[in-house]
Amino acid sequence: MATIMGIEQADGVVLTADRRHVEGDVVSTERIDRIQEHGAALAAAVGDPGNVAAFHRTLAAEIDRYRTDHDRAPTITALAEMAARVASSAGVEALVAARTASGNAELRSVDADGAVIHDTIAARGTGMQPALGALEGVDTTASIETVAESLQDVVATVHERDPESGTNGDVATLTSD
């Protein structure tokens, strides 16, 4: 499947995702884009590549509609509600990040059934268990740039324990205002 991970810390939120897709026992591609930036929001999804792409397209449309209706970017609460609906219909798991009304960047985990949890450390996908263990070792008091670099190392660690997770990862950050 692949693995997506996120950390919420004082400076903001960092998301990372590997780019691998495995069909059966064969690596079919190392080029899946699992993280998308949506203005003042981030989203990462894991699942079938077609479903991940559908999730991102539909979420982008929902965010655009929200901006039109409210004349502002969605808060984390509104984004998480949108992501829950979209993830449930697309059959993917997701991590989303956006700012609160007071400007703090926060992280939410979204399950394929639409359940939403506020996590400060989160992982989804086939490498979730080794990822959570490795994420516990990341210094969340460090700068957001240092945390982003550390998450690249976590991607490599997860790959050692989960052959469905790749070694190449994308990282995105959302800073608090």
N, C-alpha and C positions, 0 to 999 in steps of 0.2 A: 504494500500500500504506500508507505512513506511515513514521514514524521514531521509534524509542525510543533513548534515550541514558542513560548512567550514568557517574558518576565516583566512585571510591573515594579518600578522602583521610583525613588524620589524625583529623578529628572524626567521620567516618562516611561514609555513602554518599548520593548524590543521584541520583534517577532522574527523567527527564522524558520525556514522550511527547506528540506532537501528537494531535489528535482527528479528523483528516480521514480519510475513506474515499472512494476514487475508483473508479468502475466505468467501464471503458473510458476515455473522455476527459472524463467528467462527474463532478463532485464530488457524491456522493450524500448525504453528511452531514458535519458538523463536530462530531459529538457522541459519538464512540466513546470509551468509557472503557477505556484501555489499561493504566492503573496501578491496582493494588489493594494495599491494606494488609492484612496478615494478622497482626495483633498485632505481634510482634517480627520481622516479615519483610515485605519488599516484593517485588512482582513486576510487571513490565511485559511485555506481549506484543504482537507485530505479526504480522499475517496477515489472513485473511478475518475480518470482524467476528464471525460466528457461531462460528468456531474460537477466536477470542480469548476470547469469553464462555465457551465450553466449557472452555478452558484454565484460566481463573480459577475457575470452579465446581469443577472436578475438583481443582485444586491446593488450594483451600480445604478440600475434604473430606479430602484426604491430610494436610494440616497438622493438622486437627482429630483425625484418627485417630492421628497421631504424638503429639499432646499427650495424648490419652487413654492411649495405650500407655506413654509415657515420663514422664508427669507434668511436662513442661516443653516449652518451645518448641523447634523444631528448630534445630540449629546450621546454619551456612552449608553445610557438607558434606552434611548430611541433606537440607536444602532443595534444594540443587542436584541431588541424586540424584532426588528426587521430581519436580522441574521437568523434568528430562531425560526421564523416562518420560512425563509428561503432555504435554510439548511435542511429542515424537515422535509420540504417538498423535493429537494435535490438529492437527499440521502447522503449528505456529507457531514463531517464534523468540522468545526471551525473555531478559530480564535479571532476575536475582534478587539480593536482598540480605538478609543476616541476620548475626547475630553468631557469632563463633567461641566456643569453650568459655571462652576468656579474656576475652570481652566486646568484642572489636574487630569493628566492622561491616565486612563485606567484600562484594565484588561478583563475580558470576559471569555469564558469557554462556552461553546455551544455544541451540544450533542446532536446526533442525527435525529433524535426524537423531539428536538426543539427545546430541551432543557437548557437553562442558562445559569452559570455559576460565576461569581466574582472570584477570580483567582489572582494571586500575585505571582505564582509560578504554575505554568500549565504546559501540558503536552498532550497531543492526540496522535493517533495512528499506530502502526505496528511497532514502532520503537518507543512507545509511550513509557513503559516501565523503566528501561535503561535511561531514557531522557530525564525522567523525573529524578532519578538518583543522581545523575550528573548535574542537573540544574541546581540541586541543593548545595553543590559546592561552589556555585558562582557567587562572587562578592557583589551583592545587590546594592551595597553602599558606594561602590565605585562609580565613576562617571558613566554616562550612557554609552559613550564611545567604547570604553573598556568592557562594559557588559556586552555590547554588540560583538566585539572581538572574541570574548569568551564563548559566546553562543556558537561561533564558527568552530571552535574547538569541541564543543558539545556535539555538533553534527558529526564530526569524525568519530567521537567516542561511541555515539549511538550506532553508527555504521559497523563498528567492530562487533557489536552484539546483535544487530538486526540486519540481515542481508537484504531486506526489502527497503531499507533506508539507504540513501546514497551518501557519498562523501562531499558532493558539491551542494552548497546551500546558499540561499538568498537571505539577506537580512534587511529589515526595514525598521525604522525608529519613528516614534511620535513623541515629541517633547511636550512637557507641561508648559503652560503659559506662565 
